[in-house]
Every structure is written in C-alpha cells, then in structure tokens.
Amino acid sequence: MPIKVDPNKCDGCGICVYDCGADVFRFNDKKDKVFPYGNKYCVNCFLCELVCPEDAIEVVLTTAKLNGKTSIP
C-alpha cells in the first residue's frame, strides 16, 4: 500500500513512527521529517492517517487484478 507523507505538513513529531506496528516509518534527522521506509510492510490499518495531528499522511488505496477481477489488496 503506497503511503505518502506531505513534507510541507509533517512537523516531525514522530507519532506515526511510534504507533505503526508494521515499522513503516523512519525519521529523516537532517530534515526533522518522517518518511515511509517500508511500504511493503503496511498492513492497511490506516492508523498513521488517524494519529497524524498535521494530516500529513495519506494511505493510497490501489487495486489489483486477481483472476481477471479487480480487488483491493
């Protein structure tokens, strides 16, 4: 699941880093921002979107074709 962090909104508080059980986020110490490090580990819980006080995180839904049928992974 692709995760986008808007660097203009992110204040580097780190709530998403600590709350994400899938360990998807990392700090960029030079910029005092957070970035998605392990999108492939995302379990689609959307907790990061919910806990971000700056509304800087977006979990982007993607669709996949399985046996010719469209589904959300």
C-alpha angles and dihedrals in degrees: 000000000000113000121198125199116195104221090201091061101034112098094185095246090146098219090131091050092055098039098046108098091190092060093233099148135068135183122248097211094191093058100029088232137119124238134187106257104170111031089160089064094055112122095196096246093135090215091133091058091048098048099042105107092197096050088234098138127081124182105206116213115222129189128224134198115235116178089341094306124112116235139162110246 
